[in-house]
Amino acid sequence: MSATVTPIADAHARHAADAARPASAPAPAPLAWFDGALVPGDTLQAGLTTHAMHYGSGVFEGVRAYATDFGAAVFRLPEHLERMRRGADMFGLPFDPAQATDAVLATLRANGHRDAYIRPLAWFGEGGFGLDVEGHVPHMMVASTATHVHLNGARARLGVSRWRRNPADSLPPLKLCGGYVNSILAKREAKARGFDEALFTDREGRVVECTGANVFMVQGGALTAVAHPDALDGITRDTLLQLTGAQARAVSLEELLQADEVFACGTAAEVAPVAQIEDRHYGDNPVTRELQALYGRIVRGREPAWRHWLTAV
């Protein structure tokens, strides 16, 4: 894969030309970084023998950029790309964090995005239909969108899933593409039952995580991060642990249901208060609201002590 990136000036010129079109003209597709070049995202196609399409042999990240007083900035980008590197290593998939950093920043600049969700994805492409990844072409892309996704800070209603989270001794808790079939099944079941999101528990009744977010609880003013070996080592979770010094430990579903407050957290979800788990309804969320506000100030660069977590675009 080439590390050459299409000049940003060319992308800006293209957008200036698009802006001069009549108002009735359709909006141009956002640009995506693909294998070293910025191209219109709606022009990209995958071959029918793409290994990742058949077997999920890819790794991705969900990253956020925020508008700050000093311009757009990406929150904890090195940590996201280091986790992505670990996932790529599991497959023997080539991945260069420095190249990925350049690709993320180039994509944001080209699209003019400030508040954005960013999706880097690396995968094995064209080849045969066997399980072996050798002989398949490796690819990488970065796309960005101004659309917020997942829970997005809303008060969530959780249903306890009948599905179990992928056990860590079967599938490492990283952002491997194929592993998220597990999340899709759990979320479909939860939404069919009238909930917004699913909560995974293990066979012993311990809480694991949601389909794409970690879980915290507040009891008697004390903050606890749910810890489980099958859960993703979330970057937002780590952020909150560093900010609060909260205890991280195993938590049973029974204990979670008795808590004063529960919230989910993740890059897309940010800090999302939980309104309900099954038929247990939670009241006010004062601690959660305070953490939401703190997190919001940090990601927008308004807390100088934590600006080292931001990468300027």
Buried (B, 14 or more C-beta within 10 A) or exposed (E): BEEEBBEBEEBEEBBEEEEEEEEEEEEBBBBBBBBBBBBEBEEBEEEEBBBBBBBBBBBBBBBBBBBBEEEBBBBBBEBBBEBBBBBBEEBEBBBBBEBBBBBBBBBBBBBBBBBBBBBBBBBBBBBEEEEEBEEBBBBBBBBBBEEBBBBEBBBBBBBBBEBBBBEEEEBBBBBBBBBBEBBEBBBBBBEEEEBBBBBBBBEEEBBBBBBBBBBBBBBEEEBBBBBBEBBBEBBBBBBBBEBBEBEBEBBBBEBBBEBBBBBBBBBBBBBBBBBBBBEBEBEEBEBBBEBBEBBBEBBBBEBEEBBEBBBEB
